[in-house]
Amino acid sequence: MGNVERYRILAWANTGYKWAKILFLAQIPVIATPSLSYGFYTGLGLDLVIGHVNSHIQAHVGSGFTVYVDPSIKSHIYGLNLVALGAFVYLIWKTKPKSESSQ
């Protein structure tokens, strides 16, 4: 593999990690307030939610995106997608710069 190919692979990996972090960060919140609801997951979602819900743990397989504006929403629901949170923390840890002492 030549230097040009190595550079392209490294450049793609850095860009890929950046966009993956943004994608997972967007999937972390699960919110429903009076008049607004937001939820987003890709692949797998495991939500831990509090508020007026039937179940405090909700699982999703597949993908979904919800932004819903409706004045008839009366309850408050707040939560986190634990899968997305774990993936985001892992990517932050994986891409953090190496310290000078560990090189």
N, C-alpha and C positions, 0 to 999 in steps of 0.2 A: 504494500500500500504506500503510495507516494505522499509527500507532505501536503499537497493540495487536498487529497481525499481526507487525510487526518484532520486538517483544519475544518473542512466542511462538516465532518462528524462532530467535532468539538463545538462548532458554532451552533449546529442544530441542537445538540444536547443542552447547551446553555439556554437557548431560546425555548426549548421544550419544557425545561424545568420552570422557567419564568411563567409560561402560560398555564402549566399544570397547577402551580401555586395559586394563580388567579382563579382558575376553574374551581379548585377545591375550596378556596376561601368564599366564593359566591354560593357554595352549597351548604355552608355551616349553619346559617340562621334559618329557623323556622318560626315565622311570626304571623299572628293573626290579631289584629286590633280592631276596634270599631272602625269600620269603613275600609280596611285594607288587610289583605292576606298575601303572604309571600312564602314560597317553598320551591326548592330546586334540587334535583338529584340526578346523577347519571350512574347507571350500572347498579349500584346498591346504596340504599339509605337505611340507617338505623337511627331513628329520631328519639331523643329523650325530651319530653315536653311536659310543661306544667301549665295549669290553667283549667278551663272548663272542657275537659276531654274525657272520653270513655276509657282510654288506655294511655298510660304515661310512656309507654314504649311502642313505637310504630315502626314496622319494617316495610321497605319498598324494594322491589326488584324491577329492573328496567330503567326507564328514565321518565322524568316528569318536571314540568316547569309551571308554576302557578303564580300569577300576579293578578289579584282579584280586587277590584274596587267596588264596594257595595255598601250603601248605608244601612242595610238590614243586618250586617254583622254586628252583634252586640257583645260577644265575649272576647276575652284576652287569652291568647295562647302564646307562650314563648318556649323556644326549644333549640336544641342543637342536633345536627346530624353528626353522630359520633364517628361514622366511617369517614366522612369528609374532614372532620377535625383531626382524626388520627393520621390521615394521608397528608394533610397540610403540615402538621407538626413534623412528620417524617421527612417531608421534602425540605422544610426549613433546616432540619438537622443535617440532612444529606448534602445540602448545597452551601452550608456555612463555610466561610473561608477558613483554611487551615491556619493555626497560629504559627508564629515563627519558631517556637520551641519544639513543635511536633514535626517539623520538616527535616 
